[in-house]
């Protein structure tokens, strides 16, 4: 096409042409290498349709070149199909062409497989909806969508050229999925051919009738259009508007749709002529429009200014309908060369996407203004796909009321990356989807450039920018569902994990402090904490500090570990019955210590045994025998270190035995006034002596929890059970157990 003179303005610059796209350089080298590697792999292989795999890949590459795609995308057309013939395609392609091409080929093949499975699983509208959803899911990289569009068009072309019957589901997908998708992306060249070929296979009689009528009137129509074209072009150039005018062809599918929609015969549809006027810049567009309206009579209500108000897919042009000299309607479209390229090839013709062809899957590495412009292109593409999906969901909602279709939303980072979130998600959900630390430090957000409150629900197509602090963490308010800060379960789990980790860190710090104080008292500050923990049977020091900080491990056991071991008894002795830890003195009744005579016994404070608990004894250094419950964790740790010091013991069965045993009871409840008093009254009414009470308030996922530990004197465990049942019935109590 001849070039036009240009004046200043963004639309005056000519867009890259197909010839310019095939430049020598790294991408051209990639294309040559991809073709060379793929040919021996694909020669002789057949597609599911029966088409040669090599011919299909070559056809897809040529289709992409025809809409101005970069050589790198043409190379991907070969690699996608070559991947089928490779044992480990992602590894091989990554090594030979880099991770971007490997991932692009792998993801495109995955989409093909999913579509095939969906086609086999269901038919009709449900199947088509699944395909639409899948295409949307893979829209994060436009190259995947372009490859699938070109592949489907090549399949239809092969069926037409080889006169091989095309399965209805393939043609139906082309008509109801791929053609609307090409339309949303503005790729008019793909759209009209997909529509025409799908009509040819789905309604062959209709297609044949319209095609024959077009052929019979072709010469007459071409003569009339050429006369009008010359007249308009001459008039515009004579009046100072440099313009190129061409006839705009009508396609079979569009003719048939107009005949059906307006109930018109073929002659009436073809009675309207369409011309396309290409000028240098935007001012020239309006100058041409003014002259056309001055020269011919404009039809009322038939003017559209898509330059001032572009279509959602970026289409820009002036549309008007005037009456020719013979009275017939004449449609005129006026646009710049850049607008024309976009109208023909859509986003595929955009200079930014050409340059981004090999800069990485789903993103680019360029910076500055280029990155910003590319981000806007990618955002516009996904917005169109989202709008299309919403239209389809609205239609489905009408046919199936009560069914929820808007379960996911898609929003953008400032760099144009697409983030998928559940409907109703907020900026904090968005931050956690990007990175856990960004979510923890989130303090504010901008949506489409405007500051908004953090609980603001996001909407499809918005751009979200997070403002983060360098330090700090999440707020507990975020976990309150009534405040609406978080919507996704994934983000809530990350916030809970942060608070749990913080609580664990506090517990470990408390345990470390207690252990270090003990080492100072014992004069053993030179002991390595890791060695101490390992010697006590813990995997590391933090594990030891955690149980000490939670009062689940006695510091006395650490003392015993640090002090020299007492020599074990050498000879078995006659069993001696001793009492249950009354001032450390032996007495008749109580605990039966087997094999040791005249040893003092004491009930271990860590587990507080009481009849009829299963028990075991541990010979301490200088303090006699400590009697533990058989399931005591401290006893297990000590027995692992010194099994020879564990001795069998049993409760004495002296008739009429009297006495009481201290038992620890742990109660957890929601914090409220008077709670400790209520628990104490239950013990008092049960005539159990309460000797100690400790309380601690902790904050967890359930809110503020009061943790209480009581020490009571009981004749035995059986007498304690009904008391615990009564405590559990106190309002606010969540759990009650013996420690």
C-alpha positions in Angstrom: 0.0 0.0 0.0 1.2 3.5 -0.8 2.5 5.6 2.1 0.8 8.8 3.1 2.4 12.1 4.1 2.3 12.7 7.9 1.9 15.6 10.2 2.7 15.8 13.9 0.7 13.6 16.3 0.8 10.1 17.8 -1.3 8.6 15.0 0.8 10.0 12.2 3.7 7.5 12.8 3.3 4.5 10.5 2.9 1.2 12.3 5.3 -1.7 11.8 4.4 -3.7 8.6 4.7 -7.4 8.0 7.9 -6.9 6.1 9.4 -5.0 9.1 8.4 -7.7 11.4 10.7 -10.3 9.8 13.9 -8.5 10.8 17.2 -10.2 11.1 18.2 -10.7 14.7 17.9 -13.0 17.7 14.2 -13.7 17.1 14.8 -14.5 13.5 17.6 -16.9 14.5 15.2 -18.5 17.0 12.6 -19.0 14.3 15.2 -20.7 12.0 16.4 -23.0 14.8 12.8 -23.9 15.8 11.9 -24.8 12.2 15.1 -26.8 11.8 14.6 -28.8 15.0 10.9 -29.4 14.4 10.9 -30.6 10.8 12.5 -34.0 11.4 10.3 -34.5 14.5 7.0 -33.6 12.8 7.5 -35.1 9.3 5.4 -38.2 8.9 3.3 -37.4 12.1 -0.4 -36.8 11.8 -2.8 -34.7 13.9 -6.1 -36.0 15.3 -7.8 -34.6 12.2 -5.5 -36.4 9.8 -3.5 -33.3 8.8 0.3 -33.5 8.7 1.7 -32.2 11.9 4.5 -30.4 10.0 2.1 -28.8 7.6 -0.1 -27.7 10.5 2.8 -26.1 12.4 4.0 -24.4 9.3 0.4 -23.1 8.5 0.0 -21.7 12.1 3.4 -19.9 11.8 2.3 -18.3 8.5 -1.0 -17.2 9.9 0.7 -15.6 12.8 3.1 -13.8 10.5 0.1 -12.6 8.5 -1.2 -10.6 11.5 2.3 -9.2 12.3 3.3 -11.5 15.1 7.0 -11.5 16.0 9.3 -14.2 14.7 9.6 -15.5 18.2 5.8 -16.3 18.3 6.2 -18.0 14.9 8.9 -20.1 16.4 6.6 -21.1 19.3 4.1 -22.5 16.7 6.7 -25.1 15.7 7.9 -25.8 19.2 4.3 -26.4 20.5 3.8 -29.3 18.1 7.4 -30.5 18.4 6.8 -30.9 22.1 4.5 -33.9 21.4 7.5 -35.8 19.9 9.9 -35.1 22.8 10.4 -37.4 25.8 10.9 -34.5 28.3 9.8 -31.5 26.2 10.1 -28.8 28.9 13.7 -29.8 29.8 14.7 -30.1 26.1 13.1 -26.9 25.0 14.4 -24.9 28.0 18.0 -26.1 27.3 17.7 -25.3 23.5 15.6 -22.2 23.5 15.3 -20.9 27.1 12.6 -21.2 29.8 10.2 -18.7 28.2 9.7 -20.9 25.0 9.6 -24.1 27.1 6.9 -22.8 29.3 4.9 -21.3 26.4 5.0 -24.6 24.5 4.1 -26.7 27.6 1.2 -24.5 28.7 -0.2 -24.3 25.2 -0.1 -28.1 24.9 -1.8 -28.4 28.3 -4.6 -26.2 27.0 -5.0 -28.4 24.0 -5.2 -31.5 26.2 -7.7 -30.0 28.5 -9.9 -28.9 25.5 -9.7 -32.4 24.1 -10.8 -34.0 27.4 -13.6 -31.5 27.8 -14.8 -32.2 24.2 -14.9 -35.9 25.0 -16.7 -35.4 28.3 -19.6 -33.2 27.5 -21.3 -31.7 24.4 -23.3 -28.6 23.5 -23.5 -25.3 25.5 -21.9 -26.7 28.7 -18.8 -27.9 26.7 -18.5 -24.6 25.0 -18.7 -22.7 28.3 -15.9 -24.9 29.7 -13.7 -24.0 26.7 -14.4 -20.3 27.2 -13.4 -20.6 30.8 -10.2 -22.4 29.9 -9.2 -19.8 27.3 -9.8 -17.1 29.9 -7.7 -19.0 32.4 -4.8 -19.0 30.0 -5.2 -15.4 28.9 -2.4 -14.2 31.2 -0.1 -14.6 28.2 -1.7 -13.5 25.0 0.7 -15.6 23.0 -1.1 -18.8 24.2 -4.4 -17.4 23.0 -3.0 -16.3 19.6 -1.4 -19.8 19.1 -4.8 -21.5 19.7 -6.7 -19.1 17.4 -4.2 -19.6 14.6 -4.2 -23.4 15.2 -8.0 -23.6 15.0 -8.1 -21.5 11.8 -5.4 -23.7 10.2 -7.5 -26.8 11.1 -10.6 -25.4 9.4 -8.5 -24.3 6.4 -7.1 -27.9 6.0 -10.6 -29.4 6.2 -11.8 -27.0 3.5 -8.8 -27.5 1.2 -8.6 -31.3 1.6 -12.5 -31.6 1.4 -12.3 -33.7 4.5 -15.5 -33.6 6.6 -15.0 -31.4 9.6 -16.6 -32.6 13.0 -19.5 -30.4 14.0 -18.0 -29.8 17.5 -14.8 -28.4 15.9 -16.7 -26.0 13.7 -19.1 -25.1 16.5 -16.2 -24.2 18.8 -14.8 -22.1 16.0 -18.0 -20.2 15.5 -19.1 -19.8 19.2 -15.7 -19.6 21.0 -12.8 -18.8 18.8 -14.4 -16.2 16.4 -15.9 -14.2 19.3 -12.5 -14.4 21.0 -10.8 -13.0 17.9 -13.4 -10.3 17.8 -12.8 -9.3 21.4 -9.1 -9.1 20.6 -9.8 -7.1 17.5 -8.2 -9.6 15.2 -10.6 -9.1 12.3 -8.6 -11.2 9.8 -9.0 -14.3 12.0 -12.6 -13.4 13.0 -14.2 -13.3 9.5 -12.4 -16.4 8.2 -13.3 -18.5 11.3 -16.9 -17.4 10.8 -17.0 -18.1 7.1 -15.4 -21.6 7.4 -17.5 -22.6 10.4 -20.7 -21.6 8.5 -19.4 -23.7 5.5 -19.2 -26.8 7.7 -22.2 -26.3 9.9 -24.7 -25.1 7.2 -23.2 -26.1 3.8 -26.3 -25.3 1.9 -26.6 -21.8 3.2 -22.9 -21.2 2.6 -23.1 -22.5 -1.0 -26.2 -20.4 -1.8 -24.6 -17.1 -0.6 -21.3 -18.0 -2.2 -22.9 -18.6 -5.6 -24.9 -15.4 -5.4 -21.7 -13.5 -4.6 -19.9 -15.1 -7.5 -22.8 -14.3 -10.0 -22.7 -10.6 -9.1 -19.0 -10.2 -8.5 -18.1 -8.4 -11.7 -21.0 -5.9 -11.5 -20.3 -5.2 -7.8 -16.5 -4.7 -8.3 -17.2 -2.3 -11.2 -19.6 -0.2 -9.0 -17.3 -0.2 -6.0 -14.3 0.8 -8.1 -16.2 3.7 -9.5 -17.3 4.9 -6.1 -13.8 4.5 -4.7 -12.2 6.6 -7.4 -14.9 9.3 -7.0 -14.4 9.6 -3.2 -10.6 9.4 -3.4 -10.4 12.1 -6.1 -12.8 14.4 -4.3 -10.9 14.2 -1.0 -7.4 14.7 -2.6 -8.8 17.6 -4.7 -10.0 19.3 -1.5 -6.7 19.0 0.3 -7.2 15.7 2.2 -4.5 13.2 1.3 -6.3 9.8 1.4 -6.2 6.2 0.1 -9.7 4.8 -0.5 -10.5 1.1 -0.9 -13.6 -1.0 -1.1 -14.4 -3.0 2.1 -15.4 -6.6 1.1 -18.4 -8.3 2.6 -18.0 -11.8 3.9 -20.4 -14.7 3.6 -21.1 -15.0 7.3 -21.8 -11.3 7.8 -24.1 -11.3 4.7 -26.0 -14.3 6.0 -26.3 -12.8 9.5 -27.6 -9.5 8.1 -30.1 -11.4 5.9 -31.3 -13.3 9.0 -31.3 -10.4 11.4 -33.0 -7.8 9.2 -35.1 -10.3 7.1 -33.6 -8.9 3.9 -33.0 -10.6 0.6 -29.5 -11.0 -0.8 -30.0 -8.1 -3.3 -30.9 -5.6 -0.5 -27.9 -6.6 1.6 -25.5 -6.2 -1.3 -27.2 -2.9 -2.3 -25.1 -1.0 0.3 -21.5 -0.3 -0.6 -18.7 0.2 1.9 -15.6 2.2 1.5 -12.5 2.6 3.7 -10.6 5.8 3.8 -7.0 5.9 5.2 -5.5 9.3 6.0 -2.4 10.5 7.7 -3.5 11.5 11.2 -6.5 12.3 13.5 -7.1 15.8 12.2 -7.2 14.5 8.7 -9.9 12.0 9.8 -12.2 14.8 10.8 -11.3 16.8 7.7 -12.2 13.8 5.5 -15.5 13.3 7.4 -16.4 17.0 7.0 -15.8 16.8 3.2 -17.8 13.5 2.8 -20.8 15.1 4.6 -20.4 18.3 2.5 -20.3 16.4 -0.8 -23.0 13.7 0.0 -26.1 13.6 2.1 -25.6 11.9 5.5 -28.1 9.4 6.8 -29.7 10.4 10.1 -28.5 8.4 13.1 -25.8 6.5 11.1 -22.7 8.3 12.4 -20.4 6.8 15.1 -17.2 8.4 16.4 -15.0 5.6 17.6 -12.0 7.8 17.7 -13.4 10.0 20.5 -15.0 6.9 22.1 -13.0 3.8 21.1 -14.7 0.4 21.3 -13.7 -1.7 24.3 -11.2 -3.8 22.2 -9.4 -0.6 21.2 -11.0 -0.2 17.8 -10.9 3.4 16.5 -12.5 4.8 13.4 -15.1 7.2 12.1 -18.2 5.5 10.7 -20.9 7.3 8.6 -23.5 6.4 5.9 -24.2 8.8 3.1 -26.4 8.6 -0.1 -24.4 8.1 -3.3 -25.3 10.2 -6.4 -27.6 7.4 -7.6 -29.4 7.3 -4.2 -27.9 4.1 -2.9 -26.5 4.0 0.7 -22.7 4.2 1.0 -20.9 3.3 4.2 -17.7 5.2 4.8 -15.1 4.3 7.4 -12.3 6.9 8.0 -9.2 6.0 10.0 -5.4 6.5 10.2 -2.9 3.8 9.1 -2.3 2.9 12.7 -6.0 2.6 13.4 -6.4 0.4 10.3 -3.6 -2.0 11.4 -5.2 -2.3 14.8 -8.6 -2.9 13.1 -7.2 -5.6 10.9 -4.9 -7.4 13.4 -6.0 -6.1 16.8 -3.6 -6.4 19.7 -1.4 -8.8 17.7 -0.4 -5.8 15.6 0.6 -3.6 18.5 4.3 -2.7 18.4 4.7 -3.4 22.2 3.6 -6.9 21.9 5.9 -7.6 18.9 8.9 -6.4 20.9 7.7 -8.4 23.9 7.5 -11.6 22.0 10.5 -13.3 23.6 10.8 -11.3 26.9 9.3 -14.0 29.1 6.2 -15.9 29.7 3.4 -13.8 31.2 5.7 -10.7 31.6 8.5 -8.7 30.2 12.0 -7.6 31.4 12.0 -4.2 29.7 11.7 -1.1 31.9 10.5 2.5 31.7 7.9 3.7 29.3 8.0 0.5 27.3 7.1 -1.6 30.3 4.2 0.8 31.1 2.8 0.7 27.6 3.1 -3.0 27.4 1.3 -3.4 30.7 -1.6 -1.3 29.4 -1.8 -3.5 26.3 -2.0 -6.7 28.4 -4.5 -5.1 30.7 -6.8 -4.1 27.8 -6.6 -7.7 26.4 -7.6 -9.3 29.7 -10.3 -6.7 30.3 -11.8 -7.7 26.9 -11.7 -11.4 27.8 -13.3 -10.7 31.2 -16.0 -8.6 29.6 -16.7 -11.4 27.2 -16.9 -13.9 30.0 -19.3 -11.6 32.0 -21.5 -11.4 28.9 -21.6 -15.1 28.7 -22.2 -15.5 32.4 -25.1 -13.1 32.2 -26.7 -15.1 29.4 -26.2 -18.3 31.4 -27.6 -16.6 34.5 -30.8 -15.8 32.6 -31.1 -19.4 31.4 -30.2 -20.9 34.8 -31.3 -18.5 37.5 -29.9 -19.1 41.0 -26.6 -20.4 39.7 -23.6 -18.4 40.8 -21.1 -17.7 37.9 -19.0 -14.8 39.4 -16.9 -16.9 41.7 -13.5 -15.4 40.6 -12.2 -11.9 39.7 -9.0 -10.9 37.9 -7.1 -7.8 38.8 -3.8 -6.3 37.8 -0.5 -5.4 39.4 1.0 -2.0 38.3 3.2 -4.0 35.9 0.2 -5.6 34.2 0.4 -9.1 35.7 -2.9 -10.7 36.2 -3.9 -11.9 39.7 -6.8 -14.3 40.2 -8.8 -13.9 43.4 -12.2 -15.0 44.8 -15.0 -12.6 44.3 -15.2 -10.1 47.2 -11.5 -10.1 47.8 -9.8 -7.0 49.2 -6.4 -5.3 48.7 -5.0 -7.4 51.6 -6.1 -10.6 49.9 -4.3 -9.2 46.7 -1.1 -8.5 48.7 -1.0 -12.0 50.2 -1.6 -13.5 46.7 1.6 -11.7 45.6 3.8 -12.5 48.5 3.3 -13.4 52.2 5.6 -10.6 53.5 3.8 -8.0 51.4 0.6 -9.1 53.0 2.0 -8.9 56.5 3.4 -5.4 55.9 0.3 -4.0 53.9 -0.8 -0.7 55.3 -2.7 0.9 52.4 -3.8 0.5 48.8 -4.5 2.4 45.6 -7.1 1.1 43.2 -6.8 2.6 39.7 -4.6 5.3 41.3 -7.0 6.3 44.1 -6.5 5.6 47.8 -9.2 3.4 49.2 -9.9 1.7 52.6 -8.3 -1.7 52.9 -11.7 -3.5 53.3 -12.9 -2.2 49.8 -13.9 -5.2 47.7 -12.0 -5.4 44.4 -13.6 -5.6 41.0 -12.6 -7.2 37.7 -10.0 -5.4 35.7 -8.9 -3.0 38.4 -5.2 -2.1 39.0 -4.1 -2.5 42.6 -1.0 -1.0 44.1 0.0 -1.9 47.7 1.6 0.5 50.2 3.7 -1.5 52.6 5.6 -0.7 55.8 9.2 -1.9 56.4 8.4 -3.4 59.8 5.4 -4.7 61.7 2.8 -7.3 61.0 -0.9 -7.9 60.4 -3.6 -6.6 62.7 -5.9 -8.9 64.7 -8.8 -6.9 63.2 -8.1 -8.6 59.9 -9.3 -11.9 61.3 -12.7 -10.4 62.4 -15.1 -11.4 59.6 -17.5 -8.5 60.5 -14.8 -5.9 59.5 -14.3 -7.4 56.0 -10.6 -7.0 55.8 -10.0 -10.6 54.4 -12.1 -12.7 52.1 -9.8 -15.5 50.9 -9.2 -18.5 53.1 -5.5 -18.5 52.0 -4.9 -15.0 53.3 -6.7 -15.8 56.6 -4.5 -18.9 57.1 -1.4 -16.8 56.5 -2.5 -14.2 59.1 -3.2 -16.9 61.7 0.2 -18.5 61.0 1.9 -15.2 61.7 0.2 -14.8 65.1 0.9 -18.4 65.9 4.5 -18.0 65.0 4.7 -14.8 67.1 3.1 -16.6 70.1 5.6 -19.5 69.7 8.5 -17.0 69.6 7.3 -15.5 72.9 7.0 -19.0 74.4 10.5 -19.9 73.2 11.9 -16.6 74.6 10.3 -17.3 78.0 11.7 -20.8 78.1 15.2 -19.7 77.0 15.2 -17.1 79.8 14.2 -19.7 82.4 16.8 -22.2 81.2 19.6 -19.6 81.2 18.7 -18.5 84.7 18.9 -22.1 85.8 22.4 -22.5 84.2 23.5 -19.4 86.0 22.4 -20.7 89.4 24.1 -24.0 88.7 27.3 -22.3 87.5 27.1 -24.1 84.2 26.9 -21.1 81.8 29.5 -22.7 79.6 27.1 -25.5 78.6 26.1 -25.3 75.0 22.3 -25.0 74.8 22.1 -27.3 71.7 24.1 -30.0 73.5 21.9 -29.6 76.6 18.7 -30.0 74.5 20.2 -33.1 72.7 21.2 -34.6 76.0 17.6 -34.2 77.3 16.2 -35.9 74.2 15.1 -32.8 72.2 15.9 -32.2 68.5 17.2 -28.7 69.2 17.3 -25.9 71.8 14.1 -24.2 70.6 12.2 -27.5 71.2 13.4 -27.5 74.8 12.7 -23.8 75.3 9.1 -24.3 73.9 8.1 -27.0 76.4 9.8 -25.1 79.3 8.0 -21.9 78.3 4.7 -23.7 78.3 5.4 -25.2 81.8 5.3 -28.7 80.2 8.8 -29.6 81.3 10.2 -29.2 84.8 13.4 -27.3 85.4 14.3 -29.9 88.1 14.8 -32.4 85.3 17.4 -30.1 83.8 19.0 -29.7 87.2 19.2 -33.5 87.6 20.8 -33.8 84.1 23.4 -31.2 85.0 24.4 -32.8 88.3 26.6 -35.9 88.7 24.8 -39.2 88.5 24.3 -41.1 91.8 25.7 -44.7 91.7 22.9 -47.2 91.0 22.0 -49.8 93.7 24.1 -52.9 93.4 22.0 -55.6 95.1 18.3 -56.2 95.1 16.6 -55.6 98.5 13.4 -56.8 100.1 10.4 -54.7 98.9 9.5 -51.8 101.3 6.2 -50.1 101.4 6.5 -46.3 101.8 4.0 -43.3 101.9 3.1 -40.9 99.2 5.5 -38.0 99.6 4.7 -36.8 103.1 7.6 -34.5 103.9 9.9 -37.0 102.1 9.6 -39.6 104.9 9.0 -43.3 104.5 5.7 -44.5 106.1 3.5 -47.6 106.0 0.9 -47.7 103.2 0.8 -45.6 100.1 3.5 -46.4 97.4 5.1 -49.8 97.2 8.8 -49.4 96.0 10.1 -52.7 94.7 13.8 -53.6 95.2 14.9 -50.6 97.4 14.8 -50.4 101.2 14.4 -47.3 103.3 14.3 -44.8 100.4 12.4 -41.6 100.6 9.7 -41.1 98.0 8.0 -38.0 96.6 5.2 -37.5 94.1 6.5 -35.7 91.0 5.2 -32.2 90.6 5.3 -32.4 86.8 2.5 -34.9 86.5 1.0 -35.1 90.0 0.1 -38.9 90.2 -2.8 -40.0 92.3 -4.5 -43.4 92.8 -5.3 -45.3 90.7 -2.9 -43.9 88.1 -0.4 -46.2 86.6 2.9 -45.1 88.0 6.7 -45.7 87.8 9.6 -44.6 90.0 12.8 -42.7 89.1 15.8 -42.8 91.4 17.0 -39.2 91.8 20.3 -37.9 92.9 19.9 -37.3 96.6 16.2 -36.9 96.7 15.0 -40.5 96.9 12.5 -41.9 94.4 10.3 -39.6 92.4 7.0 -41.2 91.6 5.7 -40.3 88.1 2.6 -41.2 86.2 3.5 -43.9 83.7 2.6 -41.6 80.7 4.6 -38.6 82.0 6.6 -37.0 79.2 9.4 -36.0 81.6 9.7 -39.6 82.8 10.0 -40.7 79.1 12.8 -38.2 78.5 14.7 -39.2 81.6 14.2 -43.0 81.0 15.7 -42.5 77.5 18.8 -41.1 79.1 19.1 -43.3 82.2 16.9 -46.4 81.8 18.7 -48.1 84.7 17.3 -45.6 87.2 13.7 -46.4 86.5 12.2 -48.8 89.0 8.8 -50.4 89.4 6.4 -48.9 92.0 2.8 -49.5 92.9 0.1 -47.9 95.1 -0.2 -49.6 98.5 -3.4 -51.4 99.1 -3.5 -51.0 102.9 -7.2 -51.1 104.0 -8.6 -47.9 105.3 -5.9 -45.8 103.7 -6.5 -42.1 104.2 -4.8 -39.1 102.7 -5.0 -36.8 99.8 -3.0 -36.1 96.7 -2.3 -32.8 95.0 -3.6 -32.8 91.4 -3.3 -30.0 88.8 -6.3 -29.0 86.8 -6.1 -26.8 83.6 -9.1 -24.7 82.6 -9.3 -22.7 79.3 -12.1 -20.2 78.9 -13.2 -17.0 77.2 -12.0 -14.1 79.4 -14.7 -12.6 81.6 -15.2 -11.1 85.0 -15.9 -13.5 87.9 -14.7 -16.6 86.0 -12.0 -17.6 88.5 -14.5 -17.2 91.4 -17.1 -19.4 89.6 -14.5 -22.2 89.2 -13.3 -21.9 92.8 -16.9 -22.2 94.1 -17.3 -25.6 92.3 -14.2 -26.9 94.1 -15.4 -25.5 97.4 -18.9 -27.1 97.0 -17.2 -30.4 96.2 -15.2 -30.1 99.5 -11.9 -30.2 97.6 -9.1 -28.2 99.2 -7.8 -25.6 96.6 -4.1 -25.0 97.4 -2.9 -23.0 94.4 -4.3 -21.0 91.5 -2.5 -19.4 88.6 -4.0 -17.5 85.6 -2.6 -16.4 82.3 -4.3 -14.5 79.4 -3.2 -15.5 75.9 -4.4 -14.3 72.5 -5.1 -16.9 69.8 -7.3 -17.3 66.7 -10.4 -17.5 69.0 -9.6 -14.2 70.7 -8.5 -13.5 74.3 -8.3 -16.8 76.2 -7.9 -17.1 80.0 -5.8 -20.1 80.9 -6.1 -21.2 84.6 -4.2 -23.8 86.5 -5.5 -25.0 89.9 -3.9 -27.4 92.4 -6.5 -29.3 94.5 -6.1 -32.1 97.1 -8.1 -35.2 96.2 -8.4 -38.7 97.7 -8.1 -40.2 94.3 -8.7 -39.6 90.6 -12.2 -41.1 90.8 -13.3 -38.3 93.1 -12.0 -35.6 90.7 -14.0 -36.7 87.6 -17.5 -35.4 88.6 -15.9 -32.1 89.6 -14.4 -31.6 86.1 -17.8 -32.3 84.6 -19.3 -29.5 86.7 -16.4 -27.0 85.8 -17.0 -27.8 82.1 -20.6 -26.6 82.4 -19.6 -23.1 83.6 -20.5 -20.5 81.0 -17.4 -19.5 78.9 -15.4 -22.6 79.7 -13.9 -24.2 76.5 -12.0 -27.0 78.0 -11.1 -28.5 81.4 -8.6 -31.3 81.9 -6.2 -32.8 84.4 -2.7 -31.7 83.6 
